[in-house]
Amino acid sequence: MTFCWASPLPIVLTLCLNEMRNGPFKKAFQTITYAPHFISAVVLCGMVTIFLNPSTGIINRIIAMLGGEPVAFLSKAEYFPMIYTLMNVWQNMGWGSIVYLAALSGVDQQLYESAMVDGAGKWKRIWYIDIPHILPTVTILLILNSGNILTVGFEKVFLLQNPLNADASEVISTYVYKAGLINTQYSFSTAVGLFNAVVNLVLLVLVNTFSRKFSENSLW
């Protein structure tokens, strides 16, 4: 789920930022979207815990204002995938757009001027100029990210995990940690970690092969 949301949203943000005129609003918006990337996992999880607190959290206060009942989000397994996905998107969306903005900075401005002279509107300029120019970068990043598709992450999952949401929050990294360091099953945890790395490598090779076959972009 995180992979599906984390890939397109930075592209959408990039296209929006590229259409903004340089000024205080654009700089402030960029700062707001980039800042969460520099927040540590401990602080970020602490903020999420405070926001989702059943009695004092701002989310539950809004729900109460709308006439609903407070929800213990972190105590219910069905909410954990959504919480983790939104948290990751919030933290990395702005930082991920920097690469795409760098790709768009190399677009010849005469292309936009020619398109405007020919009567192309904003949406057509985005579709026929911006997207084709960032498509190679999108493909390369997609290939690289496919090699980490099973590496969900340890810190944020472990910090938000509790016995009530363990059914949905248990991932390979936390399972390896518990099996290896807590239950001292060193050989078994090493095998699981190796299997995870092999699967990621296979996915990386497959996606790269598929990209090389159907497009001109690939890592090798």
Residue pairs with C-beta under 8 A, 6 or more apart in sequence:
1 81
1 82
1 85
2 84
2 85
2 88
2 89
2 152
3 145
3 149
5 85
5 89
6 88
6 89
6 92
6 93
6 96
6 145
7 141
7 142
7 145
9 89
9 93
9 96
10 92
10 93
10 94
10 96
10 97
10 100
11 97
11 100
11 134
11 138
13 33
13 93
13 94
13 97
14 97
14 100
14 101
14 104
14 134
15 126
15 130
15 131
17 26
17 29
17 30
17 97
17 101
18 101
18 104
18 130
19 122
19 126
20 26
20 29
30 94
32 94
33 93
33 94
33 97
34 94
34 95
34 98
35 94
36 44
36 90
36 91
36 92
36 94
37 91
37 92
37 94
37 95
39 47
39 91
41 155
41 156
41 159
42 155
42 159
44 87
44 91
44 156
45 87
45 155
45 156
45 159
45 160
48 83
48 87
48 160
49 74
49 160
50 56
50 57
51 57
51 58
51 59
52 59
52 60
52 73
52 74
52 83
53 60
54 60
54 70
54 71
54 72
54 73
55 70
59 73
60 70
60 71
63 69
63 70
63 71
64 70
71 79
73 79
73 83
74 80
74 83
74 160
74 162
74 164
74 165
75 162
75 164
75 165
76 164
76 165
77 164
77 165
77 166
77 167
77 168
77 169
78 168
79 165
80 160
80 165
80 168
80 169
81 168
83 160
84 156
84 157
84 160
84 169
87 156
88 153
88 156
96 141
99 137
99 141
100 134
100 137
100 138
103 133
103 134
103 136
103 137
104 130
104 133
104 134
106 133
107 129
107 130
107 133
111 129
112 125
112 129
115 124
115 125
115 128
115 129
116 125
120 128
135 217
136 216
136 217
139 211
139 215
139 217
139 218
140 217
140 219
142 207
142 211
143 204
143 207
143 208
143 211
143 218
143 219
144 204
144 219
146 203
146 204
146 206
146 207
147 200
147 201
147 203
147 204
147 207
148 200
149 200
149 203
150 172
150 196
150 199
150 200
150 203
151 172
151 173
151 196
151 200
152 171
152 172
152 173
153 171
153 173
154 171
154 173
154 174
154 177
157 169
157 171
157 173
157 174
158 173
158 174
158 177
160 169
161 169
161 170
161 174
162 169
172 192
172 193
172 196
175 192
176 189
176 192
176 193
176 196
177 189
179 185
179 188
179 189
179 192
180 186
180 188
180 189
180 190
181 189
208 218
208 219
208 220
209 218
211 217
211 218
212 218
